[in-house]
């Protein structure tokens, strides 16, 4: 048995205007994807796109209940400034529990099937570690055991 999925831009408008990807069509039918992993690389204080708003937007798009909904989370941002977040640009720098909170909150969504962390290098390459990323890894381990 084969499964097919995609990991589109977390910003739904970008999928249409920049990537020419009709994610709404894909999520209404059972002819395109078996699972979707939108790249929801936003914090809670991102004034452009907040995590809570974006995960709910994606959940509403999934009209076919056979489609699995996994959320790609931005571990690569932990301990860094996010210049795209406007007023929330320091959120990832000042906090070490964002990913943990995103996982906990996502588990309460109706259509949530799991999460993935981007980027391998930031999780397993000690040269990439920051104090925040080390603490965030510890926090994640506490909730996934």
N, CA, C and O atoms as CSV, one atom per row, in Angstrom:
chain,resi,resn,atom,element,x,y,z
A,1,UNK,N,N,0.840,-1.170,0.000
A,1,UNK,CA,C,0.000,0.000,0.000
A,1,UNK,C,C,0.892,1.243,0.000
A,1,UNK,O,O,1.897,1.304,0.709
A,2,UNK,N,N,0.513,2.209,-0.792
A,2,UNK,CA,C,1.257,3.451,-0.895
A,2,UNK,C,C,0.410,4.609,-0.393
A,2,UNK,O,O,-0.811,4.625,-0.545
A,3,UNK,N,N,1.086,5.571,0.206
A,3,UNK,CA,C,0.424,6.782,0.667
A,3,UNK,C,C,1.134,7.973,0.058
A,3,UNK,O,O,2.345,7.944,-0.162
A,4,UNK,N,N,0.385,9.001,-0.209
A,4,UNK,CA,C,0.963,10.202,-0.792
A,4,UNK,C,C,0.546,11.404,0.041
A,4,UNK,O,O,-0.623,11.558,0.394
A,5,UNK,N,N,1.516,12.247,0.346
A,5,UNK,CA,C,1.230,13.454,1.096
A,5,UNK,C,C,2.098,14.597,0.642
A,5,UNK,O,O,3.059,14.413,-0.106
A,6,UNK,N,N,1.752,15.772,1.101
A,6,UNK,CA,C,2.515,16.972,0.761
A,6,UNK,C,C,2.756,17.792,2.022
A,6,UNK,O,O,2.066,17.630,3.029
A,7,UNK,N,N,3.746,18.671,1.947
A,7,UNK,CA,C,4.046,19.581,3.033
A,7,UNK,C,C,4.071,21.007,2.473
A,7,UNK,O,O,5.139,21.562,2.212
A,8,UNK,N,N,2.888,21.588,2.295
A,8,UNK,CA,C,2.817,22.923,1.689
A,8,UNK,C,C,3.174,24.036,2.661
A,8,UNK,O,O,3.307,23.821,3.866
A,9,UNK,N,N,3.321,25.203,2.116
A,9,UNK,CA,C,3.543,26.419,2.895
A,9,UNK,C,C,2.433,26.543,3.930
A,9,UNK,O,O,1.270,26.291,3.614
A,10,UNK,N,N,2.761,26.920,5.141
A,10,UNK,CA,C,1.760,27.101,6.187
A,10,UNK,C,C,0.828,28.259,5.903
A,10,UNK,O,O,-0.310,28.276,6.372
A,11,UNK,N,N,1.306,29.231,5.136
A,11,UNK,CA,C,0.508,30.383,4.746
A,11,UNK,C,C,-0.334,29.978,3.538
A,11,UNK,O,O,0.179,29.854,2.426
A,12,UNK,N,N,-1.610,29.777,3.763
A,12,UNK,CA,C,-2.495,29.272,2.712
A,12,UNK,C,C,-2.481,30.176,1.486
A,12,UNK,O,O,-2.490,29.685,0.358
A,13,UNK,N,N,-2.460,31.480,1.691
A,13,UNK,CA,C,-2.441,32.421,0.561
A,13,UNK,C,C,-1.192,32.231,-0.296
A,13,UNK,O,O,-1.263,32.324,-1.521
A,14,UNK,N,N,-0.053,31.967,0.337
A,14,UNK,CA,C,1.177,31.736,-0.427
A,14,UNK,C,C,1.059,30.522,-1.342
A,14,UNK,O,O,1.628,30.503,-2.434
A,15,UNK,N,N,0.327,29.522,-0.899
A,15,UNK,CA,C,0.155,28.342,-1.736
A,15,UNK,C,C,-0.535,28.693,-3.051
A,15,UNK,O,O,-0.203,28.138,-4.099
A,16,UNK,N,N,-1.478,29.601,-2.995
A,16,UNK,CA,C,-2.183,30.016,-4.199
A,16,UNK,C,C,-1.412,31.056,-4.999
A,16,UNK,O,O,-1.294,30.945,-6.219
A,17,UNK,N,N,-0.891,32.062,-4.316
A,17,UNK,CA,C,-0.295,33.205,-5.003
A,17,UNK,C,C,1.159,33.030,-5.400
A,17,UNK,O,O,1.623,33.688,-6.331
A,18,UNK,N,N,1.890,32.156,-4.713
A,18,UNK,CA,C,3.318,31.983,-5.017
A,18,UNK,C,C,3.654,30.574,-5.499
A,18,UNK,O,O,4.497,30.391,-6.377
A,19,UNK,N,N,2.987,29.585,-4.915
A,19,UNK,CA,C,3.336,28.192,-5.220
A,19,UNK,C,C,2.366,27.540,-6.200
A,19,UNK,O,O,2.610,26.434,-6.683
A,20,UNK,N,N,1.269,28.227,-6.489
A,20,UNK,CA,C,0.241,27.733,-7.406
A,20,UNK,C,C,-0.239,26.341,-7.015
A,20,UNK,O,O,-0.381,25.452,-7.854
A,21,UNK,N,N,-0.480,26.181,-5.737
A,21,UNK,CA,C,-0.927,24.907,-5.183
A,21,UNK,C,C,-2.356,25.069,-4.663
A,21,UNK,O,O,-2.616,25.902,-3.796
A,22,UNK,N,N,-3.267,24.277,-5.193
A,22,UNK,CA,C,-4.673,24.365,-4.816
A,22,UNK,C,C,-4.952,23.450,-3.632
A,22,UNK,O,O,-5.558,22.389,-3.778
A,23,UNK,N,N,-4.500,23.878,-2.459
A,23,UNK,CA,C,-4.609,23.045,-1.265
A,23,UNK,C,C,-6.062,22.795,-0.867
A,23,UNK,O,O,-6.371,21.740,-0.312
A,24,UNK,N,N,-6.945,23.731,-1.135
A,24,UNK,CA,C,-8.360,23.535,-0.807
A,24,UNK,C,C,-8.936,22.374,-1.601
A,24,UNK,O,O,-9.633,21.522,-1.049
A,25,UNK,N,N,-8.651,22.340,-2.873
A,25,UNK,CA,C,-9.116,21.235,-3.726
A,25,UNK,C,C,-8.546,19.911,-3.232
A,25,UNK,O,O,-9.266,18.916,-3.153
A,26,UNK,N,N,-7.279,19.894,-2.904
A,26,UNK,CA,C,-6.627,18.656,-2.458
A,26,UNK,C,C,-7.271,18.114,-1.187
A,26,UNK,O,O,-7.368,16.900,-1.002
A,27,UNK,N,N,-7.712,19.016,-0.311
A,27,UNK,CA,C,-8.230,18.597,0.987
A,27,UNK,C,C,-9.737,18.336,1.000
A,27,UNK,O,O,-10.293,17.921,2.016
A,28,UNK,N,N,-10.383,18.579,-0.122
A,28,UNK,CA,C,-11.809,18.268,-0.238
A,28,UNK,C,C,-12.038,16.900,-0.875
A,28,UNK,O,O,-13.109,16.314,-0.722
A,29,UNK,N,N,-11.069,16.411,-1.562
A,29,UNK,CA,C,-11.211,15.197,-2.356
A,29,UNK,C,C,-10.359,14.065,-1.794
A,29,UNK,O,O,-9.445,14.307,-1.006
A,30,UNK,N,N,-10.651,12.853,-2.190
A,30,UNK,CA,C,-9.773,11.737,-1.831
A,30,UNK,C,C,-8.926,11.312,-3.028
A,30,UNK,O,O,-8.358,10.219,-3.041
A,31,UNK,N,N,-8.849,12.181,-4.028
A,31,UNK,CA,C,-8.107,11.882,-5.249
A,31,UNK,C,C,-6.678,12.416,-5.261
A,31,UNK,O,O,-5.925,12.115,-6.187
A,32,UNK,N,N,-6.282,13.200,-4.255
A,32,UNK,CA,C,-4.988,13.860,-4.325
A,32,UNK,C,C,-3.999,13.411,-3.255
A,32,UNK,O,O,-2.908,12.937,-3.574
A,33,UNK,N,N,-4.372,13.557,-2.002
A,33,UNK,CA,C,-3.425,13.269,-0.918
A,33,UNK,C,C,-4.055,12.380,0.150
A,33,UNK,O,O,-5.265,12.403,0.378
A,34,UNK,N,N,-3.195,11.598,0.795
A,34,UNK,CA,C,-3.615,10.796,1.937
A,34,UNK,C,C,-3.325,11.527,3.243
A,34,UNK,O,O,-3.994,11.308,4.253
A,35,UNK,N,N,-2.322,12.398,3.208
A,35,UNK,CA,C,-1.984,13.184,4.392
A,35,UNK,C,C,-1.406,14.517,3.969
A,35,UNK,O,O,-0.888,14.680,2.864
A,36,UNK,N,N,-1.511,15.459,4.881
A,36,UNK,CA,C,-0.970,16.795,4.641
A,36,UNK,C,C,-0.148,17.198,5.862
A,36,UNK,O,O,-0.514,16.915,7.003
A,37,UNK,N,N,0.968,17.864,5.590
A,37,UNK,CA,C,1.842,18.336,6.662
A,37,UNK,C,C,2.170,19.813,6.398
A,37,UNK,O,O,3.274,20.132,5.958
A,38,UNK,N,N,1.225,20.704,6.664
A,38,UNK,CA,C,1.526,22.115,6.420
A,38,UNK,C,C,2.662,22.602,7.317
A,38,UNK,O,O,2.762,22.225,8.485
A,39,UNK,N,N,3.496,23.431,6.751
A,39,UNK,CA,C,4.653,23.986,7.462
A,39,UNK,C,C,4.187,25.171,8.307
A,39,UNK,O,O,4.268,26.325,7.886
A,40,UNK,N,N,3.703,24.863,9.490
A,40,UNK,CA,C,3.157,25.908,10.368
A,40,UNK,C,C,4.278,26.384,11.284
A,40,UNK,O,O,4.355,26.033,12.462
A,41,UNK,N,N,5.134,27.194,10.693
A,41,UNK,CA,C,6.358,27.655,11.346
A,41,UNK,C,C,6.155,29.012,12.010
A,41,UNK,O,O,6.930,29.944,11.794
A,42,UNK,N,N,5.115,29.108,12.810
A,42,UNK,CA,C,4.757,30.365,13.449
A,42,UNK,C,C,4.718,30.205,14.959
A,42,UNK,O,O,4.420,29.131,15.482
A,43,UNK,N,N,5.024,31.289,15.642
A,43,UNK,CA,C,4.898,31.307,17.089
A,43,UNK,C,C,3.539,31.835,17.488
A,43,UNK,O,O,2.705,32.157,16.641
A,44,UNK,N,N,3.328,31.918,18.787
A,44,UNK,CA,C,2.053,32.401,19.307
A,44,UNK,C,C,1.928,33.915,19.196
A,44,UNK,O,O,0.817,34.440,19.124
A,45,UNK,N,N,3.055,34.622,19.182
A,45,UNK,CA,C,3.043,36.083,19.160
A,45,UNK,C,C,3.376,36.667,17.797
A,45,UNK,O,O,3.610,37.870,17.677
A,46,UNK,N,N,3.398,35.844,16.788
A,46,UNK,CA,C,3.640,36.299,15.425
A,46,UNK,C,C,2.453,37.170,15.015
A,46,UNK,O,O,1.325,36.683,14.933
A,47,UNK,N,N,2.702,38.452,14.759
A,47,UNK,CA,C,1.593,39.352,14.439
A,47,UNK,C,C,1.166,39.259,12.981
A,47,UNK,O,O,0.138,39.826,12.611
A,48,UNK,N,N,1.926,38.558,12.144
A,48,UNK,CA,C,1.501,38.314,10.764
A,48,UNK,C,C,0.564,37.120,10.705
A,48,UNK,O,O,-0.528,37.189,10.142
A,49,UNK,N,N,1.014,36.027,11.298
A,49,UNK,CA,C,0.274,34.760,11.328
A,49,UNK,C,C,0.575,34.096,12.667
A,49,UNK,O,O,1.716,33.709,12.919
A,50,UNK,N,N,-0.407,33.962,13.510
A,50,UNK,CA,C,-0.155,33.304,14.786
A,50,UNK,C,C,-0.402,31.807,14.646
A,50,UNK,O,O,-1.221,31.370,13.838
A,51,UNK,N,N,0.311,31.041,15.438
A,51,UNK,CA,C,0.181,29.586,15.388
A,51,UNK,C,C,-1.273,29.146,15.529
A,51,UNK,O,O,-1.756,28.338,14.735
A,52,UNK,N,N,-1.964,29.665,16.522
A,52,UNK,CA,C,-3.346,29.238,16.785
A,52,UNK,C,C,-4.252,29.476,15.587
A,52,UNK,O,O,-5.035,28.601,15.218
A,53,UNK,N,N,-4.155,30.636,14.986
A,53,UNK,CA,C,-5.012,30.939,13.840
A,53,UNK,C,C,-4.702,30.032,12.655
A,53,UNK,O,O,-5.611,29.558,11.974
A,54,UNK,N,N,-3.440,29.798,12.416
A,54,UNK,CA,C,-3.047,29.022,11.245
A,54,UNK,C,C,-3.437,27.550,11.383
A,54,UNK,O,O,-3.939,26.965,10.424
A,55,UNK,N,N,-3.220,26.935,12.553
A,55,UNK,CA,C,-3.604,25.516,12.693
A,55,UNK,C,C,-5.108,25.346,12.533
A,55,UNK,O,O,-5.567,24.346,11.981
A,56,UNK,N,N,-5.870,26.307,13.010
A,56,UNK,CA,C,-7.329,26.228,12.870
A,56,UNK,C,C,-7.762,26.436,11.417
A,56,UNK,O,O,-8.696,25.787,10.946
A,57,UNK,N,N,-7.084,27.339,10.709
A,57,UNK,CA,C,-7.382,27.544,9.280
A,57,UNK,C,C,-7.190,26.241,8.499
A,57,UNK,O,O,-8.034,25.857,7.689
A,58,UNK,N,N,-6.073,25.575,8.757
A,58,UNK,CA,C,-5.798,24.320,8.059
A,58,UNK,C,C,-6.810,23.248,8.427
A,58,UNK,O,O,-7.278,22.509,7.561
A,59,UNK,N,N,-7.140,23.163,9.678
A,59,UNK,CA,C,-8.100,22.144,10.103
A,59,UNK,C,C,-9.443,22.331,9.393
A,59,UNK,O,O,-10.074,21.352,8.993
A,60,UNK,N,N,-9.880,23.574,9.235
A,60,UNK,CA,C,-11.143,23.860,8.554
A,60,UNK,C,C,-11.109,23.475,7.072
A,60,UNK,O,O,-12.143,23.145,6.491
A,61,UNK,N,N,-9.930,23.517,6.468
A,61,UNK,CA,C,-9.814,23.184,5.049
A,61,UNK,C,C,-10.008,21.698,4.767
A,61,UNK,O,O,-10.397,21.322,3.661
A,62,UNK,N,N,-9.746,20.867,5.743
A,62,UNK,CA,C,-9.802,19.420,5.517
A,62,UNK,C,C,-11.262,18.973,5.534
A,62,UNK,O,O,-11.865,18.813,6.595
A,63,UNK,N,N,-11.810,18.776,4.351
A,63,UNK,CA,C,-13.203,18.359,4.213
A,63,UNK,C,C,-13.325,16.839,4.091
A,63,UNK,O,O,-14.372,16.267,4.392
A,64,UNK,N,N,-12.262,16.204,3.655
A,64,UNK,CA,C,-12.267,14.749,3.517
A,64,UNK,C,C,-11.672,14.149,4.790
A,64,UNK,O,O,-10.483,14.323,5.058
A,65,UNK,N,N,-12.472,13.459,5.558
A,65,UNK,CA,C,-12.021,12.922,6.844
A,65,UNK,C,C,-11.012,11.790,6.719
A,65,UNK,O,O,-10.442,11.365,7.724
A,66,UNK,N,N,-10.779,11.295,5.513
A,66,UNK,CA,C,-9.766,10.257,5.308
A,66,UNK,C,C,-8.352,10.846,5.314
A,66,UNK,O,O,-7.375,10.125,5.513
A,67,UNK,N,N,-8.253,12.141,5.097
A,67,UNK,CA,C,-6.942,12.797,5.016
A,67,UNK,C,C,-6.401,13.033,6.422
A,67,UNK,O,O,-7.075,13.618,7.270
A,68,UNK,N,N,-5.180,12.571,6.653
A,68,UNK,CA,C,-4.507,12.753,7.939
A,68,UNK,C,C,-3.886,14.149,7.986
A,68,UNK,O,O,-3.395,14.662,6.980
A,69,UNK,N,N,-3.918,14.749,9.175
A,69,UNK,CA,C,-3.421,16.112,9.379
A,69,UNK,C,C,-2.266,16.088,10.369
A,69,UNK,O,O,-2.459,15.949,11.577
A,70,UNK,N,N,-1.065,16.227,9.828
A,70,UNK,CA,C,0.144,16.328,10.642
A,70,UNK,C,C,0.622,17.775,10.538
A,70,UNK,O,O,0.432,18.425,9.510
A,71,UNK,N,N,1.235,18.266,11.593
A,71,UNK,CA,C,1.683,19.657,11.607
A,71,UNK,C,C,3.200,19.698,11.672
A,71,UNK,O,O,3.813,19.105,12.560
A,72,UNK,N,N,3.800,20.408,10.719
A,72,UNK,CA,C,5.251,20.615,10.729
A,72,UNK,C,C,5.541,21.827,11.603
A,72,UNK,O,O,5.009,22.915,11.383
A,73,UNK,N,N,6.398,21.616,12.602
A,73,UNK,CA,C,6.747,22.661,13.565
A,73,UNK,C,C,8.182,23.129,13.352
A,73,UNK,O,O,9.036,22.360,12.912
A,74,UNK,N,N,8.436,24.385,13.666
A,74,UNK,CA,C,9.691,25.057,13.320
A,74,UNK,C,C,10.762,24.944,14.401
A,74,UNK,O,O,11.107,25.935,15.043
A,75,UNK,N,N,11.282,23.743,14.599
A,75,UNK,CA,C,12.336,23.622,15.608
A,75,UNK,C,C,13.570,24.447,15.230
A,75,UNK,O,O,14.321,24.863,16.112
A,76,UNK,N,N,13.784,24.684,13.970
A,76,UNK,CA,C,14.942,25.466,13.526
A,76,UNK,C,C,14.909,26.907,14.030
A,76,UNK,O,O,15.937,27.585,14.020
A,77,UNK,N,N,13.753,27.381,14.466
A,77,UNK,CA,C,13.640,28.754,14.961
A,77,UNK,C,C,13.959,28.893,16.442
A,77,UNK,O,O,14.186,30.002,16.926
A,78,UNK,N,N,13.979,27.783,17.163
A,78,UNK,CA,C,14.186,27.834,18.615
A,78,UNK,C,C,15.517,28.521,18.928
A,78,UNK,O,O,16.565,28.136,18.410
A,79,UNK,N,N,15.455,29.543,19.783
A,79,UNK,CA,C,16.645,30.275,20.189
A,79,UNK,C,C,17.109,31.326,19.205
A,79,UNK,O,O,18.214,31.854,19.326
A,80,UNK,N,N,16.262,31.634,18.221
A,80,UNK,CA,C,16.657,32.598,17.190
A,80,UNK,C,C,15.605,33.692,17.041
A,80,UNK,O,O,14.465,33.540,17.479
A,81,UNK,N,N,16.003,34.784,16.421
A,81,UNK,CA,C,15.098,35.881,16.101
A,81,UNK,C,C,14.326,35.506,14.842
A,81,UNK,O,O,14.905,34.984,13.889
A,82,UNK,N,N,13.024,35.769,14.837
A,82,UNK,CA,C,12.174,35.521,13.670
A,82,UNK,C,C,11.743,36.867,13.104
A,82,UNK,O,O,10.746,37.439,13.542
A,83,UNK,N,N,12.484,37.362,12.146
A,83,UNK,CA,C,12.217,38.685,11.587
A,83,UNK,C,C,10.901,38.782,10.835
A,83,UNK,O,O,10.410,39.886,10.600
A,84,UNK,N,N,10.318,37.649,10.450
A,84,UNK,CA,C,9.038,37.660,9.744
A,84,UNK,C,C,7.852,37.798,10.700
A,84,UNK,O,O,6.726,38.022,10.256
A,85,UNK,N,N,8.090,37.668,11.990
A,85,UNK,CA,C,7.006,37.650,12.981
A,85,UNK,C,C,6.591,39.040,13.459
A,85,UNK,O,O,5.728,39.164,14.328
A,86,UNK,N,N,7.188,40.061,12.911
A,86,UNK,CA,C,6.903,41.445,13.301
A,86,UNK,C,C,7.087,41.633,14.802
A,86,UNK,O,O,8.197,41.448,15.302
A,87,UNK,N,N,6.038,41.995,15.538
A,87,UNK,CA,C,6.182,42.254,16.975
A,87,UNK,C,C,6.589,41.025,17.773
A,87,UNK,O,O,7.103,41.155,18.884
A,88,UNK,N,N,6.370,39.843,17.231
A,88,UNK,CA,C,6.729,38.606,17.926
A,88,UNK,C,C,8.096,38.076,17.550
A,88,UNK,O,O,8.383,36.899,17.770
A,89,UNK,N,N,8.949,38.923,16.987
A,89,UNK,CA,C,10.225,38.444,16.448
A,89,UNK,C,C,11.168,37.835,17.486
A,89,UNK,O,O,12.022,37.019,17.140
A,90,UNK,N,N,11.023,38.218,18.737
A,90,UNK,CA,C,11.909,37.687,19.781
A,90,UNK,C,C,11.318,36.505,20.558
A,90,UNK,O,O,11.945,35.995,21.486
A,91,UNK,N,N,10.139,36.081,20.187
A,91,UNK,CA,C,9.460,35.009,20.907
A,91,UNK,C,C,10.304,33.738,20.987
A,91,UNK,O,O,10.397,33.130,22.053
A,92,UNK,N,N,10.913,33.331,19.889
A,92,UNK,CA,C,11.699,32.092,19.860
A,92,UNK,C,C,13.013,32.259,20.625
A,92,UNK,O,O,13.593,31.280,21.095
A,93,UNK,N,N,13.468,33.478,20.744
A,93,UNK,CA,C,14.700,33.783,21.460
A,93,UNK,C,C,14.465,33.827,22.975
A,93,UNK,O,O,15.331,33.439,23.760
A,94,UNK,N,N,13.299,34.299,23.365
A,94,UNK,CA,C,13.005,34.523,24.777
A,94,UNK,C,C,12.317,33.346,25.470
A,94,UNK,O,O,12.204,33.341,26.696
A,95,UNK,N,N,11.859,32.354,24.713
A,95,UNK,CA,C,11.110,31.227,25.281
A,95,UNK,C,C,11.757,29.902,24.892
A,95,UNK,O,O,12.414,29.794,23.857
A,96,UNK,N,N,11.561,28.913,25.729
A,96,UNK,CA,C,12.120,27.585,25.432
A,96,UNK,C,C,11.055,26.496,25.551
A,96,UNK,O,O,11.364,25.331,25.799
A,97,UNK,N,N,9.782,26.904,25.368
A,97,UNK,CA,C,8.703,25.929,25.471
A,97,UNK,C,C,7.649,26.093,24.375
A,97,UNK,O,O,6.529,25.602,24.512
A,98,UNK,N,N,7.998,26.766,23.312
A,98,UNK,CA,C,7.032,27.032,22.246
A,98,UNK,C,C,6.609,25.743,21.549
A,98,UNK,O,O,5.415,25.489,21.393
A,99,UNK,N,N,7.558,24.941,21.137
A,99,UNK,CA,C,7.232,23.693,20.439
A,99,UNK,C,C,6.409,22.794,21.353
A,99,UNK,O,O,5.417,22.211,20.916
A,100,UNK,N,N,6.801,22.678,22.596
A,100,UNK,CA,C,6.057,21.855,23.552
A,100,UNK,C,C,4.607,22.324,23.634
A,100,UNK,O,O,3.690,21.504,23.575
A,101,UNK,N,N,4.389,23.628,23.770
A,101,UNK,CA,C,3.031,24.170,23.863
A,101,UNK,C,C,2.261,23.932,22.565
A,101,UNK,O,O,1.067,23.635,22.599
A,102,UNK,N,N,2.935,24.061,21.427
A,102,UNK,CA,C,2.262,23.824,20.149
A,102,UNK,C,C,1.790,22.373,20.039
A,102,UNK,O,O,0.699,22.107,19.536
A,103,UNK,N,N,2.603,21.456,20.504
A,103,UNK,CA,C,2.217,20.044,20.470
A,103,UNK,C,C,1.017,19.812,21.386
A,103,UNK,O,O,0.044,19.175,20.982
A,104,UNK,N,N,1.078,20.314,22.596
A,104,UNK,CA,C,-0.013,20.121,23.558
A,104,UNK,C,C,-1.318,20.709,23.019
A,104,UNK,O,O,-2.362,20.059,23.077
A,105,UNK,N,N,-1.263,21.909,22.506
A,105,UNK,CA,C,-2.457,22.570,21.972
A,105,UNK,C,C,-2.994,21.815,20.760
A,105,UNK,O,O,-4.205,21.644,20.624
A,106,UNK,N,N,-2.113,21.368,19.889
A,106,UNK,CA,C,-2.531,20.672,18.673
A,106,UNK,C,C,-3.241,19.362,18.973
A,106,UNK,O,O,-4.123,18.943,18.224
A,107,UNK,N,N,-2.866,18.730,20.042
A,107,UNK,CA,C,-3.508,17.465,20.421
A,107,UNK,C,C,-4.995,17.639,20.696
A,107,UNK,O,O,-5.741,16.660,20.685
A,108,UNK,N,N,-5.434,18.863,20.941
A,108,UNK,CA,C,-6.849,19.128,21.201
A,108,UNK,C,C,-7.652,19.463,19.947
A,108,UNK,O,O,-8.862,19.674,20.023
A,109,UNK,N,N,-6.987,19.513,18.798
A,109,UNK,CA,C,-7.712,19.745,17.554
A,109,UNK,C,C,-8.497,18.488,17.189
A,109,UNK,O,O,-8.092,17.380,17.540
A,110,UNK,N,N,-9.595,18.650,16.500
A,110,UNK,CA,C,-10.430,17.506,16.125
A,110,UNK,C,C,-9.760,16.608,15.092
A,110,UNK,O,O,-9.925,15.389,15.137
A,111,UNK,N,N,-9.014,17.185,14.171
A,111,UNK,CA,C,-8.465,16.402,13.061
A,111,UNK,C,C,-6.966,16.137,13.168
A,111,UNK,O,O,-6.369,15.646,12.210
A,112,UNK,N,N,-6.367,16.434,14.257
A,112,UNK,CA,C,-4.917,16.307,14.452
A,112,UNK,C,C,-4.479,14.846,14.508
A,112,UNK,O,O,-5.061,14.034,15.226
A,113,UNK,N,N,-3.434,14.530,13.728
A,113,UNK,CA,C,-2.900,13.162,13.709
A,113,UNK,C,C,-1.447,13.069,14.145
A,113,UNK,O,O,-0.929,11.963,14.295
A,114,UNK,N,N,-0.780,14.185,14.351
A,114,UNK,CA,C,0.599,14.143,14.811
A,114,UNK,C,C,1.382,15.366,14.358
A,114,UNK,O,O,0.831,16.304,13.783
A,115,UNK,N,N,2.677,15.332,14.631
A,115,UNK,CA,C,3.542,16.457,14.283
A,115,UNK,C,C,4.867,15.954,13.743
A,115,UNK,O,O,5.251,14.805,13.962
A,116,UNK,N,N,5.551,16.826,13.039
A,116,UNK,CA,C,6.926,16.588,12.609
A,116,UNK,C,C,7.727,17.835,12.965
A,116,UNK,O,O,7.189,18.940,13.014
A,117,UNK,N,N,9.009,17.643,13.209
A,117,UNK,CA,C,9.876,18.772,13.550
A,117,UNK,C,C,10.838,19.029,12.400
A,117,UNK,O,O,11.480,18.112,11.886
A,118,UNK,N,N,10.921,20.278,12.014
A,118,UNK,CA,C,11.878,20.666,10.992
A,118,UNK,C,C,12.936,21.497,11.709
A,118,UNK,O,O,12.695,22.605,12.189
A,119,UNK,N,N,13.968,20.975,11.745
A,119,UNK,CA,C,14.965,20.505,10.861
A,119,UNK,C,C,15.909,19.597,11.634
A,119,UNK,O,O,16.328,19.914,12.747
A,120,UNK,N,N,16.227,18.491,11.041
A,120,UNK,CA,C,17.053,17.452,11.657
A,120,UNK,C,C,18.327,18.026,12.271
A,120,UNK,O,O,18.692,17.698,13.400
A,121,UNK,N,N,18.985,18.874,11.518
A,121,UNK,CA,C,20.256,19.468,11.950
A,121,UNK,C,C,20.131,20.171,13.311
A,121,UNK,O,O,21.030,20.077,14.146
A,122,UNK,N,N,19.034,20.860,13.522
A,122,UNK,CA,C,18.853,21.599,14.773
A,122,UNK,C,C,18.509,20.703,15.952
A,122,UNK,O,O,18.631,21.115,17.106
A,123,UNK,N,N,18.081,19.483,15.666
A,123,UNK,CA,C,17.751,18.526,16.716
A,123,UNK,C,C,18.920,17.636,17.122
A,123,UNK,O,O,19.022,17.228,18.279
A,124,UNK,N,N,19.808,17.334,16.165
A,124,UNK,CA,C,20.829,16.323,16.418
A,124,UNK,C,C,22.269,16.783,16.211
A,124,UNK,O,O,23.193,16.020,16.493
A,125,UNK,N,N,22.482,17.972,15.743
A,125,UNK,CA,C,23.831,18.488,15.539
A,125,UNK,C,C,24.156,19.432,16.697
A,125,UNK,O,O,23.620,20.538,16.770
A,126,UNK,N,N,25.030,18.995,17.596
A,126,UNK,CA,C,25.324,19.785,18.797
A,126,UNK,C,C,25.898,21.169,18.480
A,126,UNK,O,O,25.822,22.075,19.311
A,127,UNK,N,N,26.466,21.335,17.299
A,127,UNK,CA,C,26.971,22.658,16.912
A,127,UNK,C,C,25.827,23.649,16.698
A,127,UNK,O,O,26.040,24.860,16.745
A,128,UNK,N,N,24.629,23.148,16.468
A,128,UNK,CA,C,23.457,23.997,16.246
A,128,UNK,C,C,22.693,24.297,17.539
A,128,UNK,O,O,21.799,25.144,17.543
A,129,UNK,N,N,23.032,23.621,18.624
A,129,UNK,CA,C,22.288,23.762,19.873
A,129,UNK,C,C,22.465,25.152,20.477
A,129,UNK,O,O,23.533,25.760,20.411
A,130,UNK,N,N,21.377,25.625,21.064
A,130,UNK,CA,C,21.397,26.832,21.885
A,130,UNK,C,C,20.866,26.408,23.255
A,130,UNK,O,O,20.356,25.297,23.398
A,131,UNK,N,N,20.977,27.262,24.244
A,131,UNK,CA,C,20.397,26.945,25.551
A,131,UNK,C,C,18.899,26.686,25.419
A,131,UNK,O,O,18.355,25.788,26.061
A,132,UNK,N,N,18.241,27.481,24.581
A,132,UNK,CA,C,16.805,27.297,24.370
A,132,UNK,C,C,16.487,25.975,23.697
A,132,UNK,O,O,15.534,25.299,24.085
A,133,UNK,N,N,17.266,25.596,22.697
A,133,UNK,CA,C,16.958,24.354,21.993
A,133,UNK,C,C,17.183,23.137,22.887
A,133,UNK,O,O,16.432,22.165,22.809
A,134,UNK,N,N,18.202,23.183,23.728
A,134,UNK,CA,C,18.442,22.076,24.668
A,134,UNK,C,C,17.261,21.947,25.626
A,134,UNK,O,O,16.783,20.842,25.883
A,135,UNK,N,N,16.795,23.072,26.151
A,135,UNK,CA,C,15.656,23.055,27.075
A,135,UNK,C,C,14.376,22.627,26.347
A,135,UNK,O,O,13.564,21.885,26.898
A,136,UNK,N,N,14.207,23.088,25.139
A,136,UNK,CA,C,13.013,22.719,24.359
A,136,UNK,C,C,12.986,21.210,24.104
A,136,UNK,O,O,11.926,20.591,24.199
A,137,UNK,N,N,14.120,20.619,23.786
A,137,UNK,CA,C,14.192,19.166,23.593
A,137,UNK,C,C,13.778,18.446,24.879
A,137,UNK,O,O,13.027,17.471,24.835
A,138,UNK,N,N,14.262,18.923,26.005
A,138,UNK,CA,C,13.881,18.331,27.300
A,138,UNK,C,C,12.371,18.446,27.520
A,138,UNK,O,O,11.737,17.497,27.981
A,139,UNK,N,N,11.801,19.597,27.195
A,139,UNK,CA,C,10.360,19.810,27.356
A,139,UNK,C,C,9.547,18.881,26.449
A,139,UNK,O,O,8.528,18.334,26.871
A,140,UNK,N,N,9.991,18.707,25.230
A,140,UNK,CA,C,9.287,17.832,24.289
A,140,UNK,C,C,9.332,16.381,24.779
A,140,UNK,O,O,8.332,15.665,24.717
A,141,UNK,N,N,10.484,15.963,25.259
A,141,UNK,CA,C,10.613,14.584,25.762
A,141,UNK,C,C,9.638,14.313,26.888
A,141,UNK,O,O,9.119,13.202,26.999
A,142,UNK,N,N,9.382,15.295,27.718
A,142,UNK,CA,C,8.458,15.124,28.841
A,142,UNK,C,C,7.038,14.805,28.377
A,142,UNK,O,O,6.321,14.064,29.048
A,143,UNK,N,N,6.630,15.353,27.244
A,143,UNK,CA,C,5.238,15.184,26.820
A,143,UNK,C,C,5.036,14.077,25.795
A,143,UNK,O,O,3.896,13.716,25.502
A,144,UNK,N,N,6.115,13.531,25.242
A,144,UNK,CA,C,5.924,12.475,24.248
A,144,UNK,C,C,6.235,11.084,24.778
A,144,UNK,O,O,6.149,10.108,24.032
A,145,UNK,N,N,6.589,10.976,26.029
A,145,UNK,CA,C,6.889,9.658,26.607
A,145,UNK,C,C,5.631,8.918,26.933
A,145,UNK,O,O,5.687,7.792,27.427
